[in-house]
Amino acid sequence: MEFELTEEQQMIRRMVREFAEKEIRPIAREIDARGEFPWEVIRKMAGLGLLGLPIPEQYGGSGADTVSYAIAVEEVSRVSGSIGITMAAHTSLGLYPLYRFGSEEQKNQYLPRLASGEGLAAFGLTEPEAGSDAGGVKTTAVLDGDQWVLNGQKTFITSGSIADVVIIAALTDKAAGTRGISNFIVEKGTPGFRPGRDEDKMGLKGSVTSELFFEDCRVPKANLLGQVGEGFKQFLITLDGGRISIGAMALGLAQGALDAAIKYSKERVQFGQPIARFQAIQWMIADMATEIEAARWMIYRAAWLKDKGGRFTKEAAMAKLYASEAAERACFKAIQIHGGYGYMSEYDVERIYRDNRLTTIGEGTSEIQRLVIARQVLGEV
């Protein structure tokens, strides 16, 4: 069993960390405070090939493995959760289903400009009545000649209003339950497709989270992704990969919280000495470091299994569950170590705490992860 990263993986970590420190950290607090989407940084990331890391070069990507991609999301999120989730949603939820389930024509049409970062991609699954119950989709798609007609609403869609291409889950056969769901490629500007409001969120304020509306939205018959009725299976597979990236995002946020706590504990003097010398602080930092390291290898292993082509549903759910909840504990402790200053927006741990809260919700709540894991472990009962 090998625990060393390859030379390429280490190079990607160094490159992304250097970029994050130079280009993202100086604006991380500002984009959160103003709720601004960081287009300039996103374009720079595209120039480095970071918006299509795991997509093969023939489709405009960088051809990296999933472990490298997880490392990149981790390093970006260590500095900014907003940019981390934008990168993760674009790649894991937007690009991956196109690459995995798209026809060769669809791949050639959409992936080169999206994987190169020329445009952003999104995935529209969640609806007002379909959250944890992903099979409860109400948006419909009816075939009319050589076009599909979409009607419905999506909510909480990352990059929804700014994406150039959105994959939309819709009912094509109401009587077939989850086997009646199909996925469709919808381009920005398609008549009948309009974004609603961008949500005002607790955290991740530098990312865009949108409502999407479809009112007699007509897309070509060729925009069906895969086969009719395969949508539910497609988005379950997509979410497995998405859980690796959200886990990596939580890992990066946790590492950012730990870095800040270590730095502050060495600088803050109380009772005549740095608080890092007090056992209470040392134990909190020890717990944070231990759980972060455990989460890191759970995520990397899930990513490695995905690269091997084996099943990784259980491992991805475990990694996402553990990393997000370990990050929640790490962020809590980081604020505690900072004391009153940790509650103030001038210190990064306040922002990191708010940003991380989403990781126990997105790509399936912690409760859903436990259901997934239990079913995988128990089998038929």
Steps between C-alpha positions, in 0.01 A plus 500: 500500500649830386433822690736724306361743246644474152736766372219641283258514793758678714567745216129577469480563875792741487364679194147539635619603846727766353218629281252500790736694726592753232170551316217385728597582857526877439137513380340221708369726775388768255291274276330361811426844642366637172339183369689538173571218257878501430498486120861616466636220719277242333643601162853467637415153632371410155831611354680255727271214400339478843140501375535173312762312697358145480363534145716340226710731287315396183193679640681812614588388853831449678485120516583481871378224731228539762753508785667803341161662454411443868834651601430806286153551650653459847768763436259753349247449782773542763502866395144554372199275534311712247751431224541141614130421462484678164784283373353182650147553368622593152722193472327223696136592434518689171778342296503145634152391387572642154824302485362181656159477333518730197520378142817566307320783320393655830848471646657666200238773495508601866805372684785687325369846589379399846802293605731778382307743720366705213158449661359359823281191540237419763269218600131558571360230724365662818145637499278657766348154564798284398801533727604192694220325309686530171244279330226751574578712195195688369654673197364334185632438151257409221612397153338712230625402157876549498505709819464444871280753683609566859283652773592538865724663757840431652645650815836527682693447175867593532599739218150455358442853374851544358553154349521464124370143512277334760415130528134478603321202655137471388214250499442339162260236634302590812375142542847346508625651827877544510526308172305780338769765557731615220772763476523776241762747382367856507705793375490852638267720297269220392147647467285403798803455728562782743687533827313624806657665801849432629469394864632706791688235696653449843839430345673438166387849407754527218327216316167517316202286610192540283143417422433384143167505320386310191184613324434311177876487455578316179826316449600277209424129525877447478545678836381194691795374706533126451173313470146582611441388859869482596509834679461370855785253459710766333467754777562242774830416330571871456431567869743225602778697329362828629533374856873459450530865395279631782703291742816657355343843540425429868853369542646821360282716723600293804868534410455875462340514843784297652767716334336814638463347849865396512618843389276684747585271793870578457440874481232552765651555846295445815622457857850591383544236228368396156174310536656220290678393820174425679389141499137589423609666175747224415232233536261686272769538236600134537140389447464728198822378338416133560150518356616703200767244418250216526255687274774569248582134446136398490444752219815402312406132522151563365657701217751219436220245480319719249815517289529120515152467356365306797198568718547785740147592613559397860848649519390833348208526744725413795764751391249779448320427828816482708681791333204739525429419865871501593526839332201622700683405819826652379334831409326511838829442682681759288251767606526384861878535488464852362253587775307822441713585198385181329147639498612809310497517119853639487627151584473228236368234737162674517461474123637145488246389761210640296633359174542151637142473626384414150726193473278296734202583275611511135525181291279334759468590867689312769179310568478388136866397506430278799212338311723440199774351715260282699346357184842423359614333823179313584401396150158339487328492842 
